[in-house]
């Protein structure tokens, strides 16, 4: 292979990169100051001409400064490949030099936002387990250079030979229609919460700035007024609920389309290649060995349609909150495709033939106990704030729901294991099935309250590099067996787990 | 290696229930008592100060406040006494374990080949008694790693070195 040849010497990214960096700088500035800009436009007529001249001058100066900065960033950004390490030099005043050994690289992603698509360059992100953001982000490379870099870095020696011939047929291709199916069957409540979180972010930004301008309280009083109106009318509440439902569905559709548009998954010997995205196109190479555990999920409607989604978990740094982008998800998988993927990651496991082990009845008891505690608090609140038959009505509605959910949760909680993998099934309305190979476990814990001790049941907690996995309330004997076996597997394993 | 570790050999299939766990150093109990005492002394001082200034006009309840604090002090002390005996650790050929708790029991084991680094640290009170804490860390999202408090300094260093050689070898 001669693809490494390009990277022997220090080289810069494509010259178009200056434009990408420049626009990125402007975008960041706009994102920070967009509210000031709106206020400025609103008051445009009130400002005298000389001031406007100075403002233009200032803006021009800032733009020029950004251009110079972008050029300098470009100029000082150099990278090369040297004996199995990726080496990067960057920084205008504060020089940084980064060197990453190939086997520490977790994934290499290509990204293309609208601008990068227009000028036909690719952003290459190289991620390791330790960092929250992409450790190395090369903003602009031609497709040829980008794939050459990927080939040089990502692919293990023994697959390098077969790499160049294009895999003709994707394992999975999700068209527009299938994607609509996926998005309409999403968890709309979750979409609504996500949207709400974004809006809260906006609200905070607005209050921060309007507070700074001495307009504190305007927004609050506005919202307060609306609240008062809201309480007065039942119709409004019903209308609002309908509106919220519509918004939730729309936001799920938009979210899924933006992220997963034209999703294609290719199967390579040791990796999965995932391409997706509408405005920002992304391509991800997922190395098989770097996957810690996977979860296959569906809900009743998705199950009827025969589609599920797979979530891949990789090692994350402890300080990072679970960021949405870091989680790699493939939506709209059919049964055969799931079989292929599980077979790639865990070959010849033949798990379906094994016995299901359910949690002890104590698990149900605990769920009821917790729900009753929750209901109790709710009742106290209702009694304090709203006497009358609302308490009775609320309980009448909530009690069957509690029973329904607890029974469902208990029914779906079980685990299956064989020599190498443990499979955990969980969920209430949605069903999640997690596959965890024993040797990926980093530490293992048995937890038991004194109530559990009396019944000789215990929670088993597996800690992996990508978070905790728990089996609640199983018999002590079984738990100890799993405990000992997991330790045995981890301690005798020579495979790299990260 | 010293004799200390050689009893704990691992068969091909280790069984945690048959492992001998060691209690932590008895002197650490004093450290715990002093720590709790310090916290409650501060609380008592605040209570006395509040009473003296009488900002909240609660003087008729002050008696109850002291009683409440005393009960809390005794209860905490009692819990720590029964909890102390449950704090136990074990170092085996290939892993380290720690168990604790009366009402909320837990047993954690970290295999050596998953350990990223080991830390020994020492608070001011523990230093007076010559005791240290040993923490092991694993990679990634490892909020629940293992920490053994109340080890003799020499012992902790021994364990640390033992683990280090195991990791490198």
Boltz contact constraints between the chains, C-beta under 6 A:
constraints:
  - contact:
      token1: [A, 315]
      token2: [B, 140]
      max_distance: 6.0
  - contact:
      token1: [A, 316]
      token2: [B, 140]
      max_distance: 6.0
  - contact:
      token1: [A, 316]
      token2: [B, 141]
      max_distance: 6.0
  - contact:
      token1: [A, 318]
      token2: [B, 141]
      max_distance: 6.0
  - contact:
      token1: [A, 318]
      token2: [B, 142]
      max_distance: 6.0
  - contact:
      token1: [A, 442]
      token2: [B, 114]
      max_distance: 6.0
  - contact:
      token1: [A, 442]
      token2: [B, 138]
      max_distance: 6.0
  - contact:
      token1: [A, 443]
      token2: [B, 110]
      max_distance: 6.0
  - contact:
      token1: [A, 443]
      token2: [B, 138]
      max_distance: 6.0
  - contact:
      token1: [A, 444]
      token2: [B, 109]
      max_distance: 6.0
  - contact:
      token1: [A, 445]
      token2: [B, 106]
      max_distance: 6.0
  - contact:
      token1: [A, 445]
      token2: [B, 108]
      max_distance: 6.0
  - contact:
      token1: [A, 446]
      token2: [B, 107]
      max_distance: 6.0
  - contact:
      token1: [A, 447]
      token2: [B, 106]
      max_distance: 6.0
  - contact:
      token1: [A, 448]
      token2: [B, 105]
      max_distance: 6.0
  - contact:
      token1: [A, 449]
      token2: [B, 104]
      max_distance: 6.0
  - contact:
      token1: [A, 450]
      token2: [B, 103]
      max_distance: 6.0
  - contact:
      token1: [A, 463]
      token2: [B, 144]
      max_distance: 6.0
  - contact:
      token1: [A, 465]
      token2: [B, 139]
      max_distance: 6.0
  - contact:
      token1: [A, 465]
      token2: [B, 140]
      max_distance: 6.0
  - contact:
      token1: [A, 467]
      token2: [B, 141]
      max_distance: 6.0
  - contact:
      token1: [A, 480]
      token2: [B, 17]
      max_distance: 6.0
  - contact:
      token1: [A, 483]
      token2: [B, 16]
      max_distance: 6.0
  - contact:
      token1: [A, 484]
      token2: [B, 14]
      max_distance: 6.0
  - contact:
      token1: [A, 484]
      token2: [B, 15]
      max_distance: 6.0
  - contact:
      token1: [A, 484]
      token2: [B, 16]
      max_distance: 6.0
  - contact:
      token1: [A, 487]
      token2: [B, 14]
      max_distance: 6.0
  - contact:
      token1: [A, 487]
      token2: [B, 109]
      max_distance: 6.0
  - contact:
      token1: [A, 488]
      token2: [B, 13]
      max_distance: 6.0
  - contact:
      token1: [A, 490]
      token2: [B, 111]
      max_distance: 6.0
  - contact:
      token1: [A, 491]
      token2: [B, 94]
      max_distance: 6.0
  - contact:
      token1: [A, 491]
      token2: [B, 111]
      max_distance: 6.0
